[in-house]
Amino acid sequence: MTQAGRQGSPSNKGPRGTQKNNAGARGNSARGGAKGAPKAAQRKRGERPQAKGSGAPFANERFGRNLGPVRDSARRTPTPLPPHKPRTREQMKEDGVRLQKVMANAGVASRRVCEELIEQGRVEVNGQIVTELGSRVNPETDVIHVDGVRVQTNESLVYMAFNKPRGVVSTMDDPEGRPCISDYLRPGTPERLFHVGRLDTNTEGLLLLTNDGELANRLTHPSYEVPKTYVVQVRGPMPHGVGAQLRRGIELEDGLAKVDSFKLVDSTPGFVLVEVVLHSGKNRIVRRMFDAVGFPVQRLVRAKIGPIGLGDQKQGTVRKLGKQEVGHLMAAVGL
């Protein structure tokens, strides 16, 4: 072989061969060859790699391994909050409740509308007009009026309307065993109830029941002149002058008695229906007045006391008055 041919043949001793061998060595080292042993072989089994620039091993508390020191700040216990102590009922009474909240809970209107009523000066607390929204009241003792109408805030007081049937005695208990008011009350109704006014056994219609003694006294006291509406059935026909005669007054054994208004409701052959309004609370006053003018009562129904009416309430039923009804009833007697 010529000299040129020997020079052109590949050789491990030339520069290119040297580079090739060095590259192969680096490749072997990177792959864990003789010059670069595997990292797993450089450390003992279970030993964790060290953080660069730190002589302390990593800590791993998540898996319960104690692999190194942990800073004290990581183990510091947070300061516990003081125990919550709710306010007692007595404390809440002393602090009071916001006026607009009491009004909204009583069914006056939404809280926002109640705030507008306060700002407009339409709300009174214990006789004084209140315009500040931050005002607080005691719902059980303070008296609240909106546009002159009492707002019922005491939940312990009950107000009910009873449509008494004929033959029921107007008492809570009857020693003779006759049907009475308590026979129509639901279980759980407060025991001490006042019935406002009396109806004789043969008279039907509205009786108010409440445990509010002050309201019951005012509704029955003559000085407050609470009007009562009755529907009277008598034999017909009836002359036109009877109504005028009852409005002028009829002299009875216990004094003069008269109606506030007289209105003919219906007239058919054989009977007449008349509506009368009067504020007298004398015993059997309607029957005695019609007897005096020559038209004995065949059927008598009390349809209304002040602003509270029977409406379509069925006979023998008891219903709870709405808060607006209670407010108007209290306004009728100055409460």
Steps between C-alpha positions, in 0.01 A plus 500: 500500500635840415580770754198701389274208549631443852451865587136500374395196698314554824704473814424511870813699562414798280312812614172371371545172676585678818183710484293191428643317798448802726138533384445140569646539846273791574206300373588210722540733795160658439347157473659384819812349353835452662579868543149595619360249747121501554378752756304226671831325561654816646253518785381248746156349475236731650724808505334814367681742272627813668386846413749698305693732722364347821647244727166395651284231339139569401224448752190310401233507771221413260599132503609494861872473428744684718741589223658805644457803723194720455496869576335600826270742320330213319412330829371808675140451632257779397355713778151367585202736462305590814183287545181650354244594764154567354300781654237398748132586459532759776792667322308510175206661677729765647662569166168492319420411139515736206164665447475415131567133573226487764257663258588258220463199731158630604388494137484875439704484178845403374795632698586749227145640495503517881817707482327740263202527737738590785683762294165653397404551866202263487614277789446565871660318791335556837327810365816658353572528126822318405694584183840341573563160341737395779230520767452183707187386682384222729227309311341375823458835675522788250186620320544560126253678271517544122269769365310480829445123480645283777760242393463169680847386618423294811479138379358375831165675438235328288200646319233278345156524342236237579183455297266376773221267394152517643463306827859559621546672836729806501724367777823301509339238726140412578406315823183369333699326229366707211724571197735791572789689341775268622344211307605671176858593592798304374742325739784731602284813509584716805273411790425851625300662221253787521195501273416852391132565557231240555248341271193327640461132425266553203711775341766407245805673367825667590677469833855628547733292718825633644735485798565874467307625803544869423358462150208287622410759765504789254295316240223436753514833683215737401727805491681374189172447312625218277231444233348155452316392187208255508291334231140459620230282350138589583160433350405726215392722358645789703368856479745774395471687829654223714858585404453868588339404827798281597745777408315753716502262795273263685421544867571172682479407868870584547505821298502631145651273233558580134688370200778688321383385158217296349507340152260265323702210356236273350124467491298201381147392575493396862826644635737797491876522552625817666853616586537718809808656659512605864764547766293417806607192693181451700371147543277377213474858376418416135227252586340738749499790254334302223249359745416859598414599140291189443739280299636216715835364382494163325875474444784721617862495380780731612705561187760752615674651804680823420718438193487117533236316298402139446532514125470148361614330822306180555283455804664315789855588391772703671758697305802701606481870425764645271742758634344774292158411641637514853655839428172646377314345795740665745472832319123486549549515879803731509774242557 
